């Protein structure tokens, strides 16, 4: 049962919520005890909120998931956790989120988290069936992660960082839709009727290009250079370009981007690029 609950919460997908740490990491303050503590609490709150949404989404889609070759093994669809049991777990999560959130932060600071929950409830109950809006909601969710991380720690987030987060999230969302479109295991998704390979390929190229431009502009912007006390941040662009090219290769050549989370967990090439990017950034910020 514990294993099924962990599966229901989708703990592996919590990796997406590491975006909450970006403001603290890029400010050079993540080693400050109070900043690190606030970031960790923000990460936990966002992860629990995401799990709450996953449960509700699986509850709503349980009938369709039973007919899906892969999703039929999810706890609710497979019957390993009853719909009533799932709702009880969701209620407990909501209570924990409320208590921890109000204990740790003011109601004003919790607004991005509340907006994320409301927006994704709308996604679960119908907005996910509207092409373009579905991937936009996913991308906005990543922006809210960064906003929450910034508010929780009192750290200013650059406008280029916002744009970079949004378009990078769009890249991942469009890549996922493309993977679903060409996979026979995802033909039941109604939203895919509004997409085809040509549209998604074009959208991916546009968003990857804008993502790279935003990253370059971020690294050479005056406020970022002043904040970091270094004008060598642009060197990290090398790893970003290679990582984006690898993602395009996985998408267009190998058709392996139906799940961006699996890409991060399973692709050694991508893991190395992400690690080198983080190390190079850390060296520039923390070891001047």
MODELLER restraints for C-alpha pairs under 7 A, 6 or more apart:
rsr = mdl.restraints
at = mdl.atoms
rsr.add(forms.Gaussian(group=physical.xy_distance, feature=features.Distance(at['CA:4:A'], at['CA:75:A']), mean=5.98, stdev=0.5))
rsr.add(forms.Gaussian(group=physical.xy_distance, feature=features.Distance(at['CA:8:A'], at['CA:55:A']), mean=6.39, stdev=0.5))
rsr.add(forms.Gaussian(group=physical.xy_distance, feature=features.Distance(at['CA:8:A'], at['CA:75:A']), mean=6.05, stdev=0.5))
rsr.add(forms.Gaussian(group=physical.xy_distance, feature=features.Distance(at['CA:9:A'], at['CA:51:A']), mean=4.72, stdev=0.5))
rsr.add(forms.Gaussian(group=physical.xy_distance, feature=features.Distance(at['CA:9:A'], at['CA:54:A']), mean=6.79, stdev=0.5))
rsr.add(forms.Gaussian(group=physical.xy_distance, feature=features.Distance(at['CA:9:A'], at['CA:55:A']), mean=6.82, stdev=0.5))
rsr.add(forms.Gaussian(group=physical.xy_distance, feature=features.Distance(at['CA:10:A'], at['CA:51:A']), mean=6.49, stdev=0.5))
rsr.add(forms.Gaussian(group=physical.xy_distance, feature=features.Distance(at['CA:13:A'], at['CA:261:A']), mean=6.49, stdev=0.5))
rsr.add(forms.Gaussian(group=physical.xy_distance, feature=features.Distance(at['CA:14:A'], at['CA:47:A']), mean=5.60, stdev=0.5))
rsr.add(forms.Gaussian(group=physical.xy_distance, feature=features.Distance(at['CA:17:A'], at['CA:43:A']), mean=6.13, stdev=0.5))
rsr.add(forms.Gaussian(group=physical.xy_distance, feature=features.Distance(at['CA:17:A'], at['CA:46:A']), mean=6.58, stdev=0.5))
rsr.add(forms.Gaussian(group=physical.xy_distance, feature=features.Distance(at['CA:17:A'], at['CA:47:A']), mean=6.21, stdev=0.5))
rsr.add(forms.Gaussian(group=physical.xy_distance, feature=features.Distance(at['CA:17:A'], at['CA:145:A']), mean=6.69, stdev=0.5))
rsr.add(forms.Gaussian(group=physical.xy_distance, feature=features.Distance(at['CA:18:A'], at['CA:43:A']), mean=6.77, stdev=0.5))
rsr.add(forms.Gaussian(group=physical.xy_distance, feature=features.Distance(at['CA:19:A'], at['CA:145:A']), mean=5.93, stdev=0.5))
rsr.add(forms.Gaussian(group=physical.xy_distance, feature=features.Distance(at['CA:19:A'], at['CA:146:A']), mean=5.74, stdev=0.5))
rsr.add(forms.Gaussian(group=physical.xy_distance, feature=features.Distance(at['CA:20:A'], at['CA:39:A']), mean=6.71, stdev=0.5))
rsr.add(forms.Gaussian(group=physical.xy_distance, feature=features.Distance(at['CA:20:A'], at['CA:42:A']), mean=6.84, stdev=0.5))
rsr.add(forms.Gaussian(group=physical.xy_distance, feature=features.Distance(at['CA:20:A'], at['CA:43:A']), mean=5.86, stdev=0.5))
rsr.add(forms.Gaussian(group=physical.xy_distance, feature=features.Distance(at['CA:20:A'], at['CA:145:A']), mean=5.04, stdev=0.5))
rsr.add(forms.Gaussian(group=physical.xy_distance, feature=features.Distance(at['CA:20:A'], at['CA:146:A']), mean=5.02, stdev=0.5))
rsr.add(forms.Gaussian(group=physical.xy_distance, feature=features.Distance(at['CA:20:A'], at['CA:148:A']), mean=6.64, stdev=0.5))
rsr.add(forms.Gaussian(group=physical.xy_distance, feature=features.Distance(at['CA:20:A'], at['CA:149:A']), mean=4.39, stdev=0.5))
rsr.add(forms.Gaussian(group=physical.xy_distance, feature=features.Distance(at['CA:21:A'], at['CA:39:A']), mean=5.83, stdev=0.5))
rsr.add(forms.Gaussian(group=physical.xy_distance, feature=features.Distance(at['CA:21:A'], at['CA:149:A']), mean=6.06, stdev=0.5))
rsr.add(forms.Gaussian(group=physical.xy_distance, feature=features.Distance(at['CA:22:A'], at['CA:146:A']), mean=6.64, stdev=0.5))
rsr.add(forms.Gaussian(group=physical.xy_distance, feature=features.Distance(at['CA:23:A'], at['CA:146:A']), mean=6.74, stdev=0.5))
rsr.add(forms.Gaussian(group=physical.xy_distance, feature=features.Distance(at['CA:23:A'], at['CA:149:A']), mean=6.17, stdev=0.5))
rsr.add(forms.Gaussian(group=physical.xy_distance, feature=features.Distance(at['CA:23:A'], at['CA:150:A']), mean=5.37, stdev=0.5))
rsr.add(forms.Gaussian(group=physical.xy_distance, feature=features.Distance(at['CA:23:A'], at['CA:155:A']), mean=6.33, stdev=0.5))
rsr.add(forms.Gaussian(group=physical.xy_distance, feature=features.Distance(at['CA:23:A'], at['CA:157:A']), mean=6.26, stdev=0.5))
rsr.add(forms.Gaussian(group=physical.xy_distance, feature=features.Distance(at['CA:24:A'], at['CA:30:A']), mean=4.74, stdev=0.5))
rsr.add(forms.Gaussian(group=physical.xy_distance, feature=features.Distance(at['CA:24:A'], at['CA:35:A']), mean=6.84, stdev=0.5))
rsr.add(forms.Gaussian(group=physical.xy_distance, feature=features.Distance(at['CA:24:A'], at['CA:155:A']), mean=6.99, stdev=0.5))
rsr.add(forms.Gaussian(group=physical.xy_distance, feature=features.Distance(at['CA:28:A'], at['CA:285:A']), mean=5.79, stdev=0.5))
rsr.add(forms.Gaussian(group=physical.xy_distance, feature=features.Distance(at['CA:28:A'], at['CA:286:A']), mean=6.35, stdev=0.5))
rsr.add(forms.Gaussian(group=physical.xy_distance, feature=features.Distance(at['CA:29:A'], at['CA:35:A']), mean=6.75, stdev=0.5))
rsr.add(forms.Gaussian(group=physical.xy_distance, feature=features.Distance(at['CA:30:A'], at['CA:36:A']), mean=5.27, stdev=0.5))
rsr.add(forms.Gaussian(group=physical.xy_distance, feature=features.Distance(at['CA:35:A'], at['CA:153:A']), mean=5.51, stdev=0.5))
rsr.add(forms.Gaussian(group=physical.xy_distance, feature=features.Distance(at['CA:38:A'], at['CA:152:A']), mean=5.98, stdev=0.5))
rsr.add(forms.Gaussian(group=physical.xy_distance, feature=features.Distance(at['CA:38:A'], at['CA:153:A']), mean=5.91, stdev=0.5))
rsr.add(forms.Gaussian(group=physical.xy_distance, feature=features.Distance(at['CA:39:A'], at['CA:149:A']), mean=6.14, stdev=0.5))
rsr.add(forms.Gaussian(group=physical.xy_distance, feature=features.Distance(at['CA:39:A'], at['CA:152:A']), mean=6.73, stdev=0.5))
rsr.add(forms.Gaussian(group=physical.xy_distance, feature=features.Distance(at['CA:39:A'], at['CA:153:A']), mean=6.61, stdev=0.5))
rsr.add(forms.Gaussian(group=physical.xy_distance, feature=features.Distance(at['CA:42:A'], at['CA:149:A']), mean=6.33, stdev=0.5))
rsr.add(forms.Gaussian(group=physical.xy_distance, feature=features.Distance(at['CA:42:A'], at['CA:152:A']), mean=6.64, stdev=0.5))
rsr.add(forms.Gaussian(group=physical.xy_distance, feature=features.Distance(at['CA:45:A'], at['CA:97:A']), mean=6.12, stdev=0.5))
rsr.add(forms.Gaussian(group=physical.xy_distance, feature=features.Distance(at['CA:45:A'], at['CA:101:A']), mean=6.90, stdev=0.5))
rsr.add(forms.Gaussian(group=physical.xy_distance, feature=features.Distance(at['CA:46:A'], at['CA:113:A']), mean=6.80, stdev=0.5))
rsr.add(forms.Gaussian(group=physical.xy_distance, feature=features.Distance(at['CA:48:A'], at['CA:93:A']), mean=6.72, stdev=0.5))
rsr.add(forms.Gaussian(group=physical.xy_distance, feature=features.Distance(at['CA:48:A'], at['CA:97:A']), mean=6.81, stdev=0.5))
rsr.add(forms.Gaussian(group=physical.xy_distance, feature=features.Distance(at['CA:49:A'], at['CA:117:A']), mean=6.78, stdev=0.5))
rsr.add(forms.Gaussian(group=physical.xy_distance, feature=features.Distance(at['CA:52:A'], at['CA:90:A']), mean=5.59, stdev=0.5))
rsr.add(forms.Gaussian(group=physical.xy_distance, feature=features.Distance(at['CA:52:A'], at['CA:93:A']), mean=6.41, stdev=0.5))
rsr.add(forms.Gaussian(group=physical.xy_distance, feature=features.Distance(at['CA:53:A'], at['CA:120:A']), mean=6.71, stdev=0.5))
rsr.add(forms.Gaussian(group=physical.xy_distance, feature=features.Distance(at['CA:53:A'], at['CA:121:A']), mean=6.80, stdev=0.5))
rsr.add(forms.Gaussian(group=physical.xy_distance, feature=features.Distance(at['CA:55:A'], at['CA:86:A']), mean=6.68, stdev=0.5))
rsr.add(forms.Gaussian(group=physical.xy_distance, feature=features.Distance(at['CA:55:A'], at['CA:90:A']), mean=6.56, stdev=0.5))
rsr.add(forms.Gaussian(group=physical.xy_distance, feature=features.Distance(at['CA:57:A'], at['CA:124:A']), mean=5.11, stdev=0.5))
rsr.add(forms.Gaussian(group=physical.xy_distance, feature=features.Distance(at['CA:58:A'], at['CA:76:A']), mean=6.82, stdev=0.5))
rsr.add(forms.Gaussian(group=physical.xy_distance, feature=features.Distance(at['CA:59:A'], at['CA:76:A']), mean=6.78, stdev=0.5))
rsr.add(forms.Gaussian(group=physical.xy_distance, feature=features.Distance(at['CA:59:A'], at['CA:83:A']), mean=6.36, stdev=0.5))
rsr.add(forms.Gaussian(group=physical.xy_distance, feature=features.Distance(at['CA:62:A'], at['CA:76:A']), mean=6.36, stdev=0.5))
rsr.add(forms.Gaussian(group=physical.xy_distance, feature=features.Distance(at['CA:62:A'], at['CA:77:A']), mean=4.93, stdev=0.5))
rsr.add(forms.Gaussian(group=physical.xy_distance, feature=features.Distance(at['CA:63:A'], at['CA:77:A']), mean=6.97, stdev=0.5))
rsr.add(forms.Gaussian(group=physical.xy_distance, feature=features.Distance(at['CA:65:A'], at['CA:71:A']), mean=5.11, stdev=0.5))
rsr.add(forms.Gaussian(group=physical.xy_distance, feature=features.Distance(at['CA:65:A'], at['CA:72:A']), mean=5.10, stdev=0.5))
rsr.add(forms.Gaussian(group=physical.xy_distance, feature=features.Distance(at['CA:65:A'], at['CA:77:A']), mean=5.80, stdev=0.5))
rsr.add(forms.Gaussian(group=physical.xy_distance, feature=features.Distance(at['CA:66:A'], at['CA:72:A']), mean=4.36, stdev=0.5))
rsr.add(forms.Gaussian(group=physical.xy_distance, feature=features.Distance(at['CA:66:A'], at['CA:77:A']), mean=5.16, stdev=0.5))
rsr.add(forms.Gaussian(group=physical.xy_distance, feature=features.Distance(at['CA:66:A'], at['CA:78:A']), mean=6.86, stdev=0.5))
rsr.add(forms.Gaussian(group=physical.xy_distance, feature=features.Distance(at['CA:68:A'], at['CA:185:A']), mean=6.57, stdev=0.5))
rsr.add(forms.Gaussian(group=physical.xy_distance, feature=features.Distance(at['CA:69:A'], at['CA:185:A']), mean=5.76, stdev=0.5))
rsr.add(forms.Gaussian(group=physical.xy_distance, feature=features.Distance(at['CA:70:A'], at['CA:185:A']), mean=6.96, stdev=0.5))
rsr.add(forms.Gaussian(group=physical.xy_distance, feature=features.Distance(at['CA:72:A'], at['CA:78:A']), mean=5.67, stdev=0.5))
rsr.add(forms.Gaussian(group=physical.xy_distance, feature=features.Distance(at['CA:75:A'], at['CA:81:A']), mean=5.28, stdev=0.5))
rsr.add(forms.Gaussian(group=physical.xy_distance, feature=features.Distance(at['CA:76:A'], at['CA:82:A']), mean=5.91, stdev=0.5))
rsr.add(forms.Gaussian(group=physical.xy_distance, feature=features.Distance(at['CA:76:A'], at['CA:83:A']), mean=6.21, stdev=0.5))
rsr.add(forms.Gaussian(group=physical.xy_distance, feature=features.Distance(at['CA:109:A'], at['CA:151:A']), mean=6.07, stdev=0.5))
rsr.add(forms.Gaussian(group=physical.xy_distance, feature=features.Distance(at['CA:109:A'], at['CA:152:A']), mean=6.60, stdev=0.5))
rsr.add(forms.Gaussian(group=physical.xy_distance, feature=features.Distance(at['CA:112:A'], at['CA:144:A']), mean=5.59, stdev=0.5))
rsr.add(forms.Gaussian(group=physical.xy_distance, feature=features.Distance(at['CA:112:A'], at['CA:147:A']), mean=6.85, stdev=0.5))
rsr.add(forms.Gaussian(group=physical.xy_distance, feature=features.Distance(at['CA:112:A'], at['CA:148:A']), mean=5.72, stdev=0.5))
rsr.add(forms.Gaussian(group=physical.xy_distance, feature=features.Distance(at['CA:113:A'], at['CA:148:A']), mean=6.83, stdev=0.5))
rsr.add(forms.Gaussian(group=physical.xy_distance, feature=features.Distance(at['CA:116:A'], at['CA:141:A']), mean=6.06, stdev=0.5))
rsr.add(forms.Gaussian(group=physical.xy_distance, feature=features.Distance(at['CA:116:A'], at['CA:144:A']), mean=6.69, stdev=0.5))
rsr.add(forms.Gaussian(group=physical.xy_distance, feature=features.Distance(at['CA:127:A'], at['CA:134:A']), mean=6.27, stdev=0.5))
rsr.add(forms.Gaussian(group=physical.xy_distance, feature=features.Distance(at['CA:128:A'], at['CA:134:A']), mean=4.68, stdev=0.5))
rsr.add(forms.Gaussian(group=physical.xy_distance, feature=features.Distance(at['CA:128:A'], at['CA:191:A']), mean=6.96, stdev=0.5))
rsr.add(forms.Gaussian(group=physical.xy_distance, feature=features.Distance(at['CA:129:A'], at['CA:190:A']), mean=6.05, stdev=0.5))
rsr.add(forms.Gaussian(group=physical.xy_distance, feature=features.Distance(at['CA:129:A'], at['CA:191:A']), mean=4.51, stdev=0.5))
rsr.add(forms.Gaussian(group=physical.xy_distance, feature=features.Distance(at['CA:130:A'], at['CA:191:A']), mean=5.91, stdev=0.5))
rsr.add(forms.Gaussian(group=physical.xy_distance, feature=features.Distance(at['CA:131:A'], at['CA:191:A']), mean=5.56, stdev=0.5))
rsr.add(forms.Gaussian(group=physical.xy_distance, feature=features.Distance(at['CA:131:A'], at['CA:194:A']), mean=5.44, stdev=0.5))
rsr.add(forms.Gaussian(group=physical.xy_distance, feature=features.Distance(at['CA:135:A'], at['CA:170:A']), mean=6.40, stdev=0.5))
rsr.add(forms.Gaussian(group=physical.xy_distance, feature=features.Distance(at['CA:135:A'], at['CA:173:A']), mean=5.56, stdev=0.5))
rsr.add(forms.Gaussian(group=physical.xy_distance, feature=features.Distance(at['CA:135:A'], at['CA:174:A']), mean=6.81, stdev=0.5))
rsr.add(forms.Gaussian(group=physical.xy_distance, feature=features.Distance(at['CA:136:A'], at['CA:170:A']), mean=6.89, stdev=0.5))
rsr.add(forms.Gaussian(group=physical.xy_distance, feature=features.Distance(at['CA:138:A'], at['CA:173:A']), mean=6.96, stdev=0.5))
rsr.add(forms.Gaussian(group=physical.xy_distance, feature=features.Distance(at['CA:139:A'], at['CA:166:A']), mean=5.19, stdev=0.5))
rsr.add(forms.Gaussian(group=physical.xy_distance, feature=features.Distance(at['CA:139:A'], at['CA:169:A']), mean=4.77, stdev=0.5))
rsr.add(forms.Gaussian(group=physical.xy_distance, feature=features.Distance(at['CA:139:A'], at['CA:170:A']), mean=5.45, stdev=0.5))
rsr.add(forms.Gaussian(group=physical.xy_distance, feature=features.Distance(at['CA:140:A'], at['CA:166:A']), mean=6.42, stdev=0.5))
rsr.add(forms.Gaussian(group=physical.xy_distance, feature=features.Distance(at['CA:142:A'], at['CA:165:A']), mean=6.62, stdev=0.5))
rsr.add(forms.Gaussian(group=physical.xy_distance, feature=features.Distance(at['CA:142:A'], at['CA:166:A']), mean=6.77, stdev=0.5))
rsr.add(forms.Gaussian(group=physical.xy_distance, feature=features.Distance(at['CA:142:A'], at['CA:169:A']), mean=6.63, stdev=0.5))
rsr.add(forms.Gaussian(group=physical.xy_distance, feature=features.Distance(at['CA:143:A'], at['CA:162:A']), mean=6.28, stdev=0.5))
rsr.add(forms.Gaussian(group=physical.xy_distance, feature=features.Distance(at['CA:143:A'], at['CA:165:A']), mean=6.07, stdev=0.5))
rsr.add(forms.Gaussian(group=physical.xy_distance, feature=features.Distance(at['CA:143:A'], at['CA:166:A']), mean=6.02, stdev=0.5))
rsr.add(forms.Gaussian(group=physical.xy_distance, feature=features.Distance(at['CA:150:A'], at['CA:156:A']), mean=6.20, stdev=0.5))
rsr.add(forms.Gaussian(group=physical.xy_distance, feature=features.Distance(at['CA:150:A'], at['CA:157:A']), mean=6.39, stdev=0.5))
rsr.add(forms.Gaussian(group=physical.xy_distance, feature=features.Distance(at['CA:160:A'], at['CA:214:A']), mean=5.83, stdev=0.5))
rsr.add(forms.Gaussian(group=physical.xy_distance, feature=features.Distance(at['CA:160:A'], at['CA:217:A']), mean=6.93, stdev=0.5))
rsr.add(forms.Gaussian(group=physical.xy_distance, feature=features.Distance(at['CA:160:A'], at['CA:218:A']), mean=5.25, stdev=0.5))
rsr.add(forms.Gaussian(group=physical.xy_distance, feature=features.Distance(at['CA:161:A'], at['CA:218:A']), mean=6.70, stdev=0.5))
rsr.add(forms.Gaussian(group=physical.xy_distance, feature=features.Distance(at['CA:163:A'], at['CA:214:A']), mean=6.60, stdev=0.5))
rsr.add(forms.Gaussian(group=physical.xy_distance, feature=features.Distance(at['CA:164:A'], at['CA:211:A']), mean=5.42, stdev=0.5))
rsr.add(forms.Gaussian(group=physical.xy_distance, feature=features.Distance(at['CA:164:A'], at['CA:214:A']), mean=5.35, stdev=0.5))
rsr.add(forms.Gaussian(group=physical.xy_distance, feature=features.Distance(at['CA:164:A'], at['CA:215:A']), mean=6.16, stdev=0.5))
rsr.add(forms.Gaussian(group=physical.xy_distance, feature=features.Distance(at['CA:167:A'], at['CA:207:A']), mean=5.67, stdev=0.5))
rsr.add(forms.Gaussian(group=physical.xy_distance, feature=features.Distance(at['CA:167:A'], at['CA:210:A']), mean=6.89, stdev=0.5))
rsr.add(forms.Gaussian(group=physical.xy_distance, feature=features.Distance(at['CA:167:A'], at['CA:211:A']), mean=5.45, stdev=0.5))
rsr.add(forms.Gaussian(group=physical.xy_distance, feature=features.Distance(at['CA:168:A'], at['CA:211:A']), mean=5.77, stdev=0.5))
rsr.add(forms.Gaussian(group=physical.xy_distance, feature=features.Distance(at['CA:170:A'], at['CA:207:A']), mean=6.77, stdev=0.5))
rsr.add(forms.Gaussian(group=physical.xy_distance, feature=features.Distance(at['CA:171:A'], at['CA:204:A']), mean=5.67, stdev=0.5))
rsr.add(forms.Gaussian(group=physical.xy_distance, feature=features.Distance(at['CA:171:A'], at['CA:207:A']), mean=5.83, stdev=0.5))
rsr.add(forms.Gaussian(group=physical.xy_distance, feature=features.Distance(at['CA:171:A'], at['CA:208:A']), mean=6.27, stdev=0.5))
rsr.add(forms.Gaussian(group=physical.xy_distance, feature=features.Distance(at['CA:172:A'], at['CA:260:A']), mean=6.20, stdev=0.5))
rsr.add(forms.Gaussian(group=physical.xy_distance, feature=features.Distance(at['CA:174:A'], at['CA:200:A']), mean=6.26, stdev=0.5))
rsr.add(forms.Gaussian(group=physical.xy_distance, feature=features.Distance(at['CA:174:A'], at['CA:204:A']), mean=6.33, stdev=0.5))
rsr.add(forms.Gaussian(group=physical.xy_distance, feature=features.Distance(at['CA:175:A'], at['CA:204:A']), mean=7.00, stdev=0.5))
rsr.add(forms.Gaussian(group=physical.xy_distance, feature=features.Distance(at['CA:175:A'], at['CA:251:A']), mean=6.47, stdev=0.5))
rsr.add(forms.Gaussian(group=physical.xy_distance, feature=features.Distance(at['CA:175:A'], at['CA:257:A']), mean=5.63, stdev=0.5))
rsr.add(forms.Gaussian(group=physical.xy_distance, feature=features.Distance(at['CA:175:A'], at['CA:258:A']), mean=6.72, stdev=0.5))
rsr.add(forms.Gaussian(group=physical.xy_distance, feature=features.Distance(at['CA:176:A'], at['CA:257:A']), mean=5.37, stdev=0.5))
rsr.add(forms.Gaussian(group=physical.xy_distance, feature=features.Distance(at['CA:176:A'], at['CA:258:A']), mean=4.19, stdev=0.5))
rsr.add(forms.Gaussian(group=physical.xy_distance, feature=features.Distance(at['CA:176:A'], at['CA:259:A']), mean=5.71, stdev=0.5))
rsr.add(forms.Gaussian(group=physical.xy_distance, feature=features.Distance(at['CA:176:A'], at['CA:260:A']), mean=6.59, stdev=0.5))
rsr.add(forms.Gaussian(group=physical.xy_distance, feature=features.Distance(at['CA:177:A'], at['CA:258:A']), mean=6.67, stdev=0.5))
rsr.add(forms.Gaussian(group=physical.xy_distance, feature=features.Distance(at['CA:178:A'], at['CA:197:A']), mean=6.53, stdev=0.5))
rsr.add(forms.Gaussian(group=physical.xy_distance, feature=features.Distance(at['CA:178:A'], at['CA:200:A']), mean=6.24, stdev=0.5))
rsr.add(forms.Gaussian(group=physical.xy_distance, feature=features.Distance(at['CA:178:A'], at['CA:258:A']), mean=6.92, stdev=0.5))
rsr.add(forms.Gaussian(group=physical.xy_distance, feature=features.Distance(at['CA:179:A'], at['CA:255:A']), mean=6.16, stdev=0.5))
rsr.add(forms.Gaussian(group=physical.xy_distance, feature=features.Distance(at['CA:179:A'], at['CA:256:A']), mean=6.55, stdev=0.5))
rsr.add(forms.Gaussian(group=physical.xy_distance, feature=features.Distance(at['CA:179:A'], at['CA:257:A']), mean=5.33, stdev=0.5))
rsr.add(forms.Gaussian(group=physical.xy_distance, feature=features.Distance(at['CA:179:A'], at['CA:258:A']), mean=3.94, stdev=0.5))
rsr.add(forms.Gaussian(group=physical.xy_distance, feature=features.Distance(at['CA:180:A'], at['CA:186:A']), mean=5.32, stdev=0.5))
rsr.add(forms.Gaussian(group=physical.xy_distance, feature=features.Distance(at['CA:180:A'], at['CA:258:A']), mean=5.41, stdev=0.5))
rsr.add(forms.Gaussian(group=physical.xy_distance, feature=features.Distance(at['CA:181:A'], at['CA:192:A']), mean=6.35, stdev=0.5))
rsr.add(forms.Gaussian(group=physical.xy_distance, feature=features.Distance(at['CA:216:A'], at['CA:234:A']), mean=6.61, stdev=0.5))
rsr.add(forms.Gaussian(group=physical.xy_distance, feature=features.Distance(at['CA:216:A'], at['CA:237:A']), mean=6.76, stdev=0.5))
rsr.add(forms.Gaussian(group=physical.xy_distance, feature=features.Distance(at['CA:218:A'], at['CA:224:A']), mean=6.99, stdev=0.5))
rsr.add(forms.Gaussian(group=physical.xy_distance, feature=features.Distance(at['CA:219:A'], at['CA:233:A']), mean=5.46, stdev=0.5))
rsr.add(forms.Gaussian(group=physical.xy_distance, feature=features.Distance(at['CA:219:A'], at['CA:234:A']), mean=5.06, stdev=0.5))
rsr.add(forms.Gaussian(group=physical.xy_distance, feature=features.Distance(at['CA:220:A'], at['CA:234:A']), mean=6.44, stdev=0.5))
rsr.add(forms.Gaussian(group=physical.xy_distance, feature=features.Distance(at['CA:225:A'], at['CA:231:A']), mean=5.42, stdev=0.5))
rsr.add(forms.Gaussian(group=physical.xy_distance, feature=features.Distance(at['CA:228:A'], at['CA:285:A']), mean=5.99, stdev=0.5))
rsr.add(forms.Gaussian(group=physical.xy_distance, feature=features.Distance(at['CA:233:A'], at['CA:284:A']), mean=6.86, stdev=0.5))
rsr.add(forms.Gaussian(group=physical.xy_distance, feature=features.Distance(at['CA:236:A'], at['CA:277:A']), mean=6.01, stdev=0.5))
rsr.add(forms.Gaussian(group=physical.xy_distance, feature=features.Distance(at['CA:236:A'], at['CA:280:A']), mean=6.42, stdev=0.5))
rsr.add(forms.Gaussian(group=physical.xy_distance, feature=features.Distance(at['CA:236:A'], at['CA:281:A']), mean=6.65, stdev=0.5))
rsr.add(forms.Gaussian(group=physical.xy_distance, feature=features.Distance(at['CA:239:A'], at['CA:273:A']), mean=5.74, stdev=0.5))
rsr.add(forms.Gaussian(group=physical.xy_distance, feature=features.Distance(at['CA:239:A'], at['CA:276:A']), mean=6.98, stdev=0.5))
rsr.add(forms.Gaussian(group=physical.xy_distance, feature=features.Distance(at['CA:239:A'], at['CA:277:A']), mean=5.58, stdev=0.5))
rsr.add(forms.Gaussian(group=physical.xy_distance, feature=features.Distance(at['CA:243:A'], at['CA:270:A']), mean=6.05, stdev=0.5))
rsr.add(forms.Gaussian(group=physical.xy_distance, feature=features.Distance(at['CA:243:A'], at['CA:273:A']), mean=5.92, stdev=0.5))
rsr.add(forms.Gaussian(group=physical.xy_distance, feature=features.Distance(at['CA:246:A'], at['CA:270:A']), mean=6.94, stdev=0.5))
rsr.add(forms.Gaussian(group=physical.xy_distance, feature=features.Distance(at['CA:250:A'], at['CA:256:A']), mean=5.35, stdev=0.5))
rsr.add(forms.Gaussian(group=physical.xy_distance, feature=features.Distance(at['CA:250:A'], at['CA:257:A']), mean=6.43, stdev=0.5))
rsr.add(forms.Gaussian(group=physical.xy_distance, feature=features.Distance(at['CA:251:A'], at['CA:257:A']), mean=5.45, stdev=0.5))
rsr.add(forms.Gaussian(group=physical.xy_distance, feature=features.Distance(at['CA:257:A'], at['CA:263:A']), mean=6.71, stdev=0.5))
rsr.add(forms.Gaussian(group=physical.xy_distance, feature=features.Distance(at['CA:264:A'], at['CA:270:A']), mean=6.55, stdev=0.5))
rsr.add(forms.Gaussian(group=physical.xy_distance, feature=features.Distance(at['CA:264:A'], at['CA:271:A']), mean=6.32, stdev=0.5))
